[in-house]
Amino acid sequence: MGKSISLDIAALILLVILLVSCIRRKMTSGPPNRIFLCTMLIAITAASFDIVAVVLDNSQNASDSALYTAHVGYLITHFLSAPLHLLFVIGLTDTWHKLRKNPGLQVLLILPLGIMMAAFVVNAANGMIFSVEGGYTKGPWFPLMYVLTMLYIIFDIVYIVQYRILFSKGKILAISAVIPIGLVSMLVQMAVPSALVEMFGGAVSLLIISIGIQRPEDYVDSFTLLMKYSAYANHMKRTFYNDKHVNIIMLNIGNFHTIQSLMGFDPGTRVLKSVAEKIREVNRRMQGYADLYYLDNGRFRMVFFGKNIDKAEPIADVLMKELKQKTNLNGIDVDLTPFIVLARCPEEITDFKMLMTFGSDFHEKNHYTGQVMKAGELYDSNQLDIQNNIDTIIDRALESKSFQVYYQPIYSIAEGRFISAEALIRLFDSEHGFISPETLITAAERNGAIHKIGEFVFEQVCQFIASEEFKRLGLDYIEVNLSVAQCMNGDLPETLFSIMRQYQVPSDKINLEITETAAAFAQRVMAENLEKLTQAGISFSLDDYGTGYSNMKRVIQMPLKIIKLDKSFVDEQNNPKMWIFLKNTVKMLKDMNMEIVVEGVETQEMLDAFSDLKCDFIQGYFFSKPIPKKEFVTFITKANGISRY
């Protein structure tokens, strides 16, 4: 029974379509893509040789030389698919530098290929693999090809298992598909020699890899045609995991959002394309051979590795010079504000989380100088480490109950004594020391821990109010801050009521403080929460008044008793225009029967000035910074002249 070439033809058609698809989708750059293209070309060659070999086998007039050439061409190219797949896996893990440093591993990987090639060389003389005399027949060494192929399959499995952390489950399945498909195809063809399924199985394996891994939409930004955030994140994870040294040019266009908001989406996109083209042109002109990325929001990256690592600094200087020049867009000159930071990894930035944290907003935390900056000079490594691990720090603090509540006294001008205090959360971590409230609250709101932290603070305050020492102090109430996330929680009123009932705290002893940021959210849930709490007799303060979110209509509509003037007013109280604004603001708020707290008062001059304005309360370092409860009790006892007994 003659062999059929139908499956070989199907495999050839499928492989050609895949090759054209990869080229059209521009999946041609980078070692993995180039190896994948090479694998497809080799597979196309093998399928072609197999078709010719079968046609000659079925022919009665084929010459031995033609028959031998066709079969040896097929067997060699078909065998090459195994080491090429291994090289593809190595390329995906980006471990070439480790391979170059390990001669023993190099020999181990090359040895099966060398043995197979040597066997083919001597086969011409001894026919131990196959012969064509009297027709194609397999020799006693033919199983050697399968044994050596199995060695590469074992290498594949070991490599995939060792570096599995670098891949998603879907990608592991796609990479590994070639193994079971190849084994089944090999067994079927060994059992039924007339069923030429090996090439078709190989083509199906490449199709699965193309669908599961070679996806340009996952890696290439459609506007700039640079690799996108997901590709950058994956590549950098591999870089740090493999202890690979790279230099990175981090470019953040500081005024990108301004440009896009003023000019619109399409012109903003054209600005991005213009920047991307300059990056490509500089990289090409200076032969940087860097990997190029566009992340989002005007953030670009150039990653240099290997022998090109030292080109990063001169390229950064040239790029800064060119980007500072005006960009003409439809007849309009656009000035960019390029922040460029040169980062050495892992020397300056030691891990993936630190890289992504630092790169996201360095343009917001540093003044624009027009010069290339160095990563190691810009950040406090401990603070960056805190940001990287803040979720773990919060979890540890909740578990160990290491949060502390501090109190900052509030002074009544009319009564000449301290009548209340603001409760503030503080955290001193065992590993990182003091954690700034800004970092803590931002992270807690993001990961949802703010609700547990808020409950902790409120319970500590209620416990304090219920104590005998608080009653001796004669304070009117304690202010407790509510975050945006807490205000949006429908269970907030009942949670607070439950804690107050537990400690028998009357509602007039609690004042809840919300920020202007929270007030800016016109959400139904928040409005209902405020109404329920107000009806229960709890008063409200508006914190940070005047920081940019002020809307008088919203202030009027909210159930506010106290307005807290932000420290920025205090800092500019010598500005004549600011003083006029302050006097009129205070008069307006007083006419609406609202009480006024001035925050950030630090000098006697400030105290006198705001006392003259008829403000009600003063809070600031002039009297006291936030202090632990024990110190607070001592401070109020002494300042208000309270007997200890």
Secondary structure, DSSP 8 states (H G I E B T S, - for coil): -----HHHHHHHHHHHHHHHHHHHTTTTSSHHHHHHHHHHHHHHHHHHHHHHHHHHHH-SS--HHHHHHHHHHHHHHHHHHHHHHHHHHHHHHT-HHHHHT-HHHHHHHHHHHHHHHHHHHHHHHH-SSEE-TTS-EE-TTTHHHHHHHHHHHHHHHHHHHHTGGGS-HHHHHHHHTHHHHHHHHHHHHHH-TT---HHHHHHHHHHHHHHHT--HHHHB-TTT-SB-HHHHHHHHHHHHHTT--EEEEEEEETTHHHHHHHH-HHHHHHHHHHHHHHHHHHHHHTT---EEEE-STTEEEEEEEGGGGGGHHHHHHHHHHHHTS-EEETTEEE---EEEEEEEETTTS-SHHHHHHHHHHHHHHS---SS-EEGGGT--HHHHHHHHTHHHHHHHHHHHT-EEEEEEEEEETTTTEEEEEEEEEEEEETTTEEE-HHHHHHHHHHHTTHHHHHHHHHHHHHHHHTSHHHHHHT--EEEEEE-HHHHT-TTHHHHHHHHHHHHT--GGGEEEEEEHHHHT---HHHHHHHHHHHHTT-EEEEEEETSS---HHHHHHS--SEEEE-HHHHHTTTSHHHHHHHHHHHHHHHHTT-EEEEE---SHHHHHHHHHTT--EEESTTT---EEHHHHHHHHHHHTT----
